Amino acid sequence: MTTIEARREDPPKNKGGMVGESSGASFKRWGRKYPFVRYGLPMISLTVLGSVGLAHLLQGSKDIAKVKDDNEWEIIEERKALSRTGPIEAYKPRKISLEEELKALQEKVNINDYEYKKLPRPTDGKSGQQ
């Protein structure tokens, strides 16, 4: 039987001289050396990505509301088309003038019939009790 001798090589050394140092350790060193990488970058990325995500969600809700409104308008238009004499329960606004509204308000409230009433002052109640 033949034996095969394998050459054993030393693991490669990094700049720090540590054998087998993982890339995770270098990131930890970055966090200690540069605090922006550890605290600032995640904070800014969360803020930006959060605003983009919220904008996407809001746009989706606006699209759904628009589709819903469009469907309601289509139903109303179909009802108008189905009636022979015009739209069903059509809105017919009255012609209203400011003078008519003033007369209606004056009929409800009589400004010539009033009565003077004295309101108690906050200091009157305290002086009367002592």
MDTraj code that builds the backbone (N, CA, C; nanometers):
import mdtraj as md
import numpy as np

residues = "MET THR THR ILE GLU ALA ARG ARG GLU ASP PRO PRO LYS ASN LYS GLY GLY MET VAL GLY GLU SER SER GLY ALA SER PHE LYS ARG TRP GLY ARG LYS TYR PRO PHE VAL ARG TYR GLY LEU PRO MET ILE SER LEU THR VAL LEU GLY SER VAL GLY LEU ALA HIS LEU LEU GLN GLY SER LYS ASP ILE ALA LYS VAL LYS ASP ASP ASN GLU TRP GLU ILE ILE GLU GLU ARG LYS ALA LEU SER ARG THR GLY PRO ILE GLU ALA TYR LYS PRO ARG LYS ILE SER LEU GLU GLU GLU LEU LYS ALA LEU GLN GLU LYS VAL ASN ILE ASN ASP TYR GLU TYR LYS LYS LEU PRO ARG PRO THR ASP GLY LYS SER GLY GLN GLN".split()
xyz = np.array([
    [0.0818, -0.1162, 0.0000],
    [0.0000, 0.0000, 0.0000],
    [0.0874, 0.1241, 0.0000],
    [0.0476, 0.2169, -0.0787],
    [0.1288, 0.3376, -0.0875],
    [0.0652, 0.4455, -0.0018],
    [0.1461, 0.5249, 0.0552],
    [0.0962, 0.6362, 0.1355],
    [0.1188, 0.7648, 0.0583],
    [0.0179, 0.8476, 0.0686],
    [0.0263, 0.9777, 0.0023],
    [0.0480, 1.0807, 0.1097],
    [0.1509, 1.1530, 0.0934],
    [0.1796, 1.2566, 0.1910],
    [0.1229, 1.3886, 0.1397],
    [0.0413, 1.4451, 0.2200],
    [-0.0173, 1.5743, 0.1834],
    [0.0621, 1.6844, 0.2495],
    [0.0891, 1.7838, 0.1700],
    [0.1585, 1.8980, 0.2280],
    [0.0582, 1.9845, 0.3009],
    [0.0952, 2.0168, 0.4180],
    [0.0074, 2.1012, 0.4984],
    [0.0555, 2.2446, 0.4865],
    [-0.0349, 2.3285, 0.4349],
    [0.0023, 2.4684, 0.4190],
    [-0.0546, 2.5490, 0.5344],
    [0.0176, 2.6531, 0.5687],
    [-0.0318, 2.7433, 0.6732],
    [-0.1445, 2.8269, 0.6152],
    [-0.2491, 2.8536, 0.6960],
    [-0.3561, 2.9401, 0.6457],
    [-0.3023, 3.0795, 0.6163],
    [-0.3629, 3.1497, 0.5182],
    [-0.3128, 3.2832, 0.4835],
    [-0.3321, 3.3812, 0.5986],
    [-0.2364, 3.4706, 0.6106],
    [-0.2430, 3.5718, 0.7155],
    [-0.2976, 3.7010, 0.6585],
    [-0.3777, 3.7697, 0.7400],
    [-0.4326, 3.8999, 0.6995],
    [-0.3375, 4.0110, 0.7393],
    [-0.3806, 4.1328, 0.7121],
    [-0.2968, 4.2485, 0.7440],
    [-0.2639, 4.2548, 0.8928],
    [-0.3626, 4.2192, 0.9754],
    [-0.3427, 4.2272, 1.1193],
    [-0.2522, 4.1185, 1.1722],
    [-0.2231, 4.0194, 1.0903],
    [-0.1373, 3.9132, 1.1356],
    [-0.2139, 3.8015, 1.2026],
    [-0.3448, 3.8108, 1.2135],
    [-0.4243, 3.7074, 1.2783],
    [-0.4544, 3.5976, 1.1778],
    [-0.4439, 3.4766, 1.2223],
    [-0.4668, 3.3625, 1.1349],
    [-0.6155, 3.3317, 1.1328],
    [-0.6741, 3.3160, 1.0122],
    [-0.8130, 3.2746, 0.9984],
    [-0.9137, 3.3813, 1.0381],
    [-0.8802, 3.5073, 1.0278],
    [-0.9736, 3.6139, 1.0649],
    [-1.0850, 3.6215, 0.9605],
    [-1.2092, 3.6239, 1.0054],
    [-1.3213, 3.6271, 0.9118],
    [-1.3508, 3.7704, 0.8684],
    [-1.4335, 3.7791, 0.7644],
    [-1.4673, 3.9128, 0.7151],
    [-1.5585, 3.9847, 0.8147],
    [-1.6310, 3.9113, 0.8986],
    [-1.7174, 3.9731, 0.9990],
    [-1.6390, 4.0558, 1.0985],
    [-1.5217, 4.0101, 1.1317],
    [-1.4390, 4.0836, 1.2270],
    [-1.3930, 4.2163, 1.1679],
    [-1.3695, 4.2172, 1.0363],
    [-1.3263, 4.3432, 0.9759],
    [-1.4402, 4.4449, 0.9786],
    [-1.5662, 4.3972, 0.9621],
    [-1.6806, 4.4885, 0.9718],
    [-1.6966, 4.5409, 1.1137],
    [-1.6705, 4.4577, 1.2124],
    [-1.6782, 4.5040, 1.3512],
    [-1.5750, 4.6144, 1.3753],
    [-1.4572, 4.5960, 1.3166],
    [-1.3537, 4.6973, 1.3319],
    [-1.3959, 4.8270, 1.2661],
    [-1.4642, 4.8165, 1.1499],
    [-1.5161, 4.9367, 1.0843],
    [-1.6127, 5.0092, 1.1752],
    [-1.6998, 4.9336, 1.2446],
    [-1.7974, 4.9946, 1.3337],
    [-1.7327, 5.0698, 1.4475],
    [-1.6228, 5.0163, 1.4965],
    [-1.5533, 5.0853, 1.6050],
    [-1.4746, 5.2053, 1.5533],
    [-1.4148, 5.1861, 1.4374],
    [-1.3288, 5.2923, 1.3848],
    [-1.4101, 5.4063, 1.3250],
    [-1.5192, 5.3723, 1.2547],
    [-1.6045, 5.4718, 1.1891],
    [-1.7472, 5.4590, 1.2430],
    [-1.7869, 5.5387, 1.3387],
    [-1.9210, 5.5254, 1.3967],
    [-2.0334, 5.5527, 1.2968],
    [-2.0045, 5.6281, 1.1905],
    [-2.1073, 5.6538, 1.0893],
    [-2.1527, 5.5235, 1.0245],
    [-2.0596, 5.4325, 1.0026],
    [-2.0936, 5.3042, 0.9401],
    [-2.1843, 5.2240, 1.0331],
    [-2.1623, 5.2342, 1.1621],
    [-2.2393, 5.1551, 1.2588],
    [-2.3750, 5.2170, 1.2900],
    [-2.3825, 5.3487, 1.3018],
    [-2.5064, 5.4141, 1.3441],
    [-2.5712, 5.4989, 1.2345],
    [-2.4934, 5.5779, 1.1660],
    [-2.5488, 5.6734, 1.0700],
    [-2.6036, 5.6082, 0.9455],
    [-2.5290, 5.5172, 0.8868],
    [-2.5711, 5.4527, 0.7626],
    [-2.7003, 5.3730, 0.7795],
    [-2.7144, 5.2905, 0.8845],
    [-2.8436, 5.2220, 0.9024],
    [-2.9591, 5.3180, 0.9265],
    [-2.9338, 5.4250, 0.9995],
    [-3.0406, 5.5214, 1.0281],
    [-3.0873, 5.5903, 0.8999],
    [-2.9935, 5.6347, 0.8194],
    [-3.0289, 5.7025, 0.6946],
    [-3.0976, 5.6057, 0.5994],
    [-3.0468, 5.4818, 0.5903],
    [-3.1086, 5.3852, 0.4990],
    [-3.2496, 5.3498, 0.5443],
    [-3.2724, 5.3342, 0.6746],
    [-3.4082, 5.3067, 0.7231],
    [-3.5024, 5.4228, 0.6932],
    [-3.4537, 5.5451, 0.7094],
    [-3.5369, 5.6622, 0.6813],
    [-3.5750, 5.6687, 0.5341],
    [-3.4781, 5.6514, 0.4475],
    [-3.5051, 5.6602, 0.3035],
    [-3.5941, 5.5459, 0.2580],
    [-3.5600, 5.4234, 0.2985],
    [-3.6407, 5.3087, 0.2567],
    [-3.7810, 5.3137, 0.3172],
    [-3.7931, 5.3643, 0.4389],
    [-3.9255, 5.3783, 0.4996],
    [-4.0119, 5.4783, 0.4259],
    [-3.9532, 5.5899, 0.3857],
    [-4.0323, 5.6896, 0.3127],
    [-4.0729, 5.6369, 0.1758],
    [-3.9844, 5.5625, 0.1102],
    [-4.0188, 5.5043, -0.0198],
    [-4.1300, 5.4016, -0.0028],
    [-4.1212, 5.3196, 0.1018],
    [-4.2243, 5.2196, 0.1267],
    [-4.3588, 5.2824, 0.1580],
    [-4.3593, 5.3869, 0.2408],
    [-4.4854, 5.4540, 0.2731],
    [-4.5457, 5.5208, 0.1504],
    [-4.4620, 5.5796, 0.0669],
    [-4.5128, 5.6417, -0.0560],
    [-4.5769, 5.5360, -0.1455],
    [-4.5159, 5.4192, -0.1515],
    [-4.5715, 5.3106, -0.2332],
    [-4.7063, 5.2655, -0.1780],
    [-4.7165, 5.2513, -0.0462],
    [-4.8432, 5.2099, 0.0155],
    [-4.9522, 5.3146, -0.0050],
    [-4.9184, 5.4415, 0.0119],
    [-5.0169, 5.5475, -0.0061],
    [-5.0645, 5.5559, -0.1499],
    [-4.9728, 5.5370, -0.2434],
    [-5.0121, 5.5406, -0.3841],
    [-5.1074, 5.4257, -0.4154],
    [-5.0832, 5.3102, -0.3550],
    [-5.1738, 5.1978, -0.3751],
    [-5.3126, 5.2262, -0.3224],
    [-5.3216, 5.2877, -0.2041],
    [-5.4541, 5.3182, -0.1491],
    [-5.5247, 5.4249, -0.2332],
    [-5.4485, 5.5203, -0.2880],
    [-5.5093, 5.6218, -0.3755],
    [-5.5633, 5.5573, -0.5033],
    [-5.4886, 5.4607, -0.5575],
    [-5.5333, 5.3920, -0.6783],
    [-5.6619, 5.3145, -0.6523],
    [-5.6695, 5.2492, -0.5371],
    [-5.7902, 5.1726, -0.5027],
    [-5.9089, 5.2662, -0.4874],
    [-5.8896, 5.3803, -0.4202],
    [-5.9984, 5.4766, -0.4032],
    [-6.0433, 5.5313, -0.5386],
    [-5.9494, 5.5541, -0.6294],
    [-5.9850, 5.6059, -0.7611],
    [-6.0674, 5.5045, -0.8392],
    [-6.0286, 5.3790, -0.8329],
    [-6.1041, 5.2740, -0.9023],
    [-6.2448, 5.2631, -0.8444],
    [-6.2549, 5.2736, -0.7120],
    [-6.3859, 5.2667, -0.6469],
    [-6.4749, 5.3829, -0.6911],
    [-6.4186, 5.5035, -0.6949],
    [-6.4952, 5.6199, -0.7409],
    [-6.5376, 5.6047, -0.8865],
    [-6.4478, 5.5537, -0.9694],
    [-6.4808, 5.5330, -1.1100],
    [-6.5968, 5.4347, -1.1254],
    [-6.5950, 5.3289, -1.0432],
    [-6.7045, 5.2308, -1.0487],
    [-6.8373, 5.2945, -1.0080],
    [-6.8346, 5.3793, -0.9046],
    [-6.9579, 5.4467, -0.8614],
    [-7.0099, 5.5395, -0.9713],
    [-6.9197, 5.6126, -1.0378],
    [-6.9630, 5.7020, -1.1453],
    [-7.0207, 5.6228, -1.2622],
    [-6.9633, 5.5063, -1.2900],
    [-7.0174, 5.4234, -1.3972],
    [-7.1595, 5.3782, -1.3642],
    [-7.1838, 5.3422, -1.2403],
    [-7.3184, 5.3006, -1.1987],
    [-7.4157, 5.4168, -1.2144],
    [-7.3739, 5.5367, -1.1730],
    [-7.4611, 5.6542, -1.1853],
    [-7.4905, 5.6825, -1.3318],
    [-7.3900, 5.6746, -1.4159],
    [-7.4103, 5.7011, -1.5587],
    [-7.5038, 5.5964, -1.6210],
    [-7.4925, 5.4709, -1.5772],
    [-7.5818, 5.3677, -1.6287],
    [-7.7260, 5.3961, -1.5872],
    [-7.7454, 5.4413, -1.4643],
    [-7.8810, 5.4734, -1.4182],
    [-7.9394, 5.5892, -1.4984],
    [-7.8544, 5.6879, -1.5305],
    [-7.9019, 5.8000, -1.6121],
    [-7.9417, 5.7522, -1.7510],
    [-7.8637, 5.6609, -1.8071],
    [-7.8915, 5.6118, -1.9419],
    [-8.0166, 5.5247, -1.9444],
    [-8.0468, 5.4562, -1.8337],
    [-8.1608, 5.3646, -1.8310],
    [-8.2940, 5.4368, -1.8165],
    [-8.2929, 5.5583, -1.7605],
    [-8.4195, 5.6284, -1.7418],
    [-8.4586, 5.6991, -1.8713],
    [-8.5883, 5.6995, -1.9002],
    [-8.6338, 5.7601, -2.0263],
    [-8.6478, 5.9107, -2.0155],
    [-8.6869, 5.9586, -1.8995],
    [-8.7133, 6.1019, -1.8852],
    [-8.5928, 6.1792, -1.8359],
    [-8.4834, 6.1140, -1.8174],
    [-8.3643, 6.1815, -1.7668],
    [-8.3102, 6.1055, -1.6481],
    [-8.2203, 6.1637, -1.5782],
    [-8.1601, 6.0933, -1.4652],
    [-8.2615, 6.0669, -1.3547],
    [-8.2494, 5.9507, -1.2944],
    [-8.3378, 5.9130, -1.1841],
    [-8.2965, 5.9933, -1.0614],
    [-8.3958, 6.0504, -0.9956],
    [-8.3727, 6.1305, -0.8738],
    [-8.2655, 6.2364, -0.9004],
    [-8.2825, 6.3080, -1.0067],
    [-8.1846, 6.4099, -1.0436],
    [-8.1849, 6.5236, -0.9419],
    [-8.0715, 6.5832, -0.9232],
    [-8.0575, 6.6962, -0.8330],
    [-8.0958, 6.8218, -0.9088],
    [-8.1963, 6.8889, -0.8576],
    [-8.2412, 7.0132, -0.9208],
    [-8.2253, 7.1273, -0.8204],
    [-8.1177, 7.2024, -0.8301],
    [-8.0963, 7.3093, -0.7325],
    [-8.1929, 7.4254, -0.7539],
    [-8.2320, 7.4870, -0.6418],
    [-8.3178, 7.6052, -0.6495],
    [-8.2307, 7.7271, -0.6749],
    [-8.2907, 7.8229, -0.7370],
    [-8.2223, 7.9507, -0.7542],
    [-8.2398, 8.0282, -0.6241],
    [-8.1330, 8.0470, -0.5522],
    [-8.1387, 8.1141, -0.4221],
    [-8.0604, 8.2445, -0.4322],
    [-8.1225, 8.3512, -0.3835],
    [-8.0525, 8.4790, -0.3802],
    [-8.0248, 8.5160, -0.2348],
    [-7.9343, 8.6062, -0.2144],
    [-7.9003, 8.6498, -0.0792],
    [-8.0156, 8.7235, -0.0123],
    [-8.0932, 8.7968, -0.0913],
    [-8.2061, 8.8704, -0.0341],
    [-8.3101, 8.7750, 0.0237],
    [-8.3368, 8.6642, -0.0474],
    [-8.4334, 8.5662, 0.0034],
    [-8.3837, 8.5008, 0.1314],
    [-8.2563, 8.4719, 0.1372],
    [-8.2002, 8.4118, 0.2580],
    [-8.2066, 8.5095, 0.3752],
    [-8.1827, 8.6381, 0.3497],
    [-8.1908, 8.7391, 0.4546],
    [-8.3326, 8.7500, 0.5080],
    [-8.4313, 8.7509, 0.4187],
    [-8.5706, 8.7579, 0.4628],
    [-8.6088, 8.6366, 0.5454],
    [-8.5653, 8.5180, 0.5061],
    [-8.5957, 8.3968, 0.5819],
    [-8.5320, 8.4021, 0.7202],
    [-8.4113, 8.4536, 0.7295],
    [-8.3439, 8.4650, 0.8580],
    [-8.4114, 8.5692, 0.9466],
    [-8.4555, 8.6806, 0.8891],
    [-8.5230, 8.7840, 0.9662],
    [-8.6571, 8.7343, 1.0183],
    [-8.7248, 8.6473, 0.9463],
    [-8.8513, 8.5912, 0.9948],
    [-8.8286, 8.4982, 1.1133],
    [-8.7162, 8.4280, 1.1144],
    [-8.6877, 8.3357, 1.2236],
    [-8.6480, 8.4104, 1.3504],
    [-8.5691, 8.5164, 1.3362],
    [-8.5158, 8.5883, 1.4518],
    [-8.5707, 8.7304, 1.4507],
    [-8.6317, 8.7713, 1.5618],
    [-8.6819, 8.9066, 1.5755],
    [-8.5785, 8.9871, 1.6538],
    [-8.5121, 9.0803, 1.5873],
    [-8.4067, 9.1554, 1.6543],
    [-8.4614, 9.2731, 1.7350],
    [-8.5895, 9.3084, 1.7186],
    [-8.6469, 9.4205, 1.7921],
    [-8.7051, 9.3784, 1.9267],
    [-8.7268, 9.2520, 1.9468],
    [-8.7839, 9.2036, 2.0720],
    [-8.6727, 9.1337, 2.1511],
    [-8.6159, 9.2092, 2.2444],
    [-8.5089, 9.1523, 2.3241],
    [-8.5245, 9.2003, 2.4666],
    [-8.4518, 9.1351, 2.5554],
    [-8.4615, 9.1667, 2.6979],
    [-8.3197, 9.1716, 2.7533],
    [-8.2944, 9.2762, 2.8336],
    [-8.1629, 9.2883, 2.8947],
    [-8.1541, 9.1941, 3.0134],
    [-8.0478, 9.1178, 3.0199],
    [-8.0229, 9.0302, 3.1338],
    [-7.8815, 9.0558, 3.1816],
    [-7.8675, 9.0753, 3.3114],
    [-7.7364, 9.1001, 3.3661],
    [-7.6685, 8.9656, 3.3937],
    [-7.5498, 8.9541, 3.3424],
    [-7.4734, 8.8330, 3.3657],
    [-7.3886, 8.8509, 3.4901],
    [-7.3841, 8.7505, 3.5754],
    [-7.3018, 8.7642, 3.6964],
    [-7.1535, 8.7590, 3.6606],
    [-7.0790, 8.8452, 3.7254],
    [-6.9347, 8.8455, 3.7047],
    [-6.8720, 8.7399, 3.7929],
    [-6.7567, 8.6894, 3.7540],
    [-6.6918, 8.5872, 3.8386],
    [-6.6558, 8.6402, 3.9764],
    [-6.6258, 8.7686, 3.9884],
    [-6.5896, 8.8241, 4.1201],
    [-6.7137, 8.8481, 4.2069],
    [-6.8348, 8.8654, 4.1459],
    [-6.9577, 8.8883, 4.2242],
    [-6.9928, 8.7671, 4.3087],
    [-6.9738, 8.6490, 4.2583],
    [-7.0092, 8.5269, 4.3324],
    [-6.9183, 8.5073, 4.4528],
    [-6.7898, 8.5456, 4.4417],
    [-6.6968, 8.5289, 4.5519],
    [-6.7211, 8.6303, 4.6629],
    [-6.7533, 8.7544, 4.6248],
    [-6.7739, 8.8586, 4.7259],
    [-6.9061, 8.8360, 4.7997],
    [-7.0049, 8.7762, 4.7343],
    [-7.1337, 8.7539, 4.7986],
    [-7.1277, 8.6429, 4.9026],
    [-7.0372, 8.5502, 4.8898],
    [-7.0272, 8.4392, 4.9845],
    [-6.9546, 8.4813, 5.1109],
    [-6.8733, 8.5812, 5.1087],
    [-6.7938, 8.6176, 5.2276],
    [-6.8675, 8.7058, 5.3182],
])
top = md.Topology()
chain = top.add_chain()
for i, resn in enumerate(residues, 1):
    res = top.add_residue(resn, chain, resSeq=i)
    for name in ("N", "CA", "C"):
        top.add_atom(name, md.element.get_by_symbol(name[0]), res)
traj = md.Trajectory(xyz[None], top)
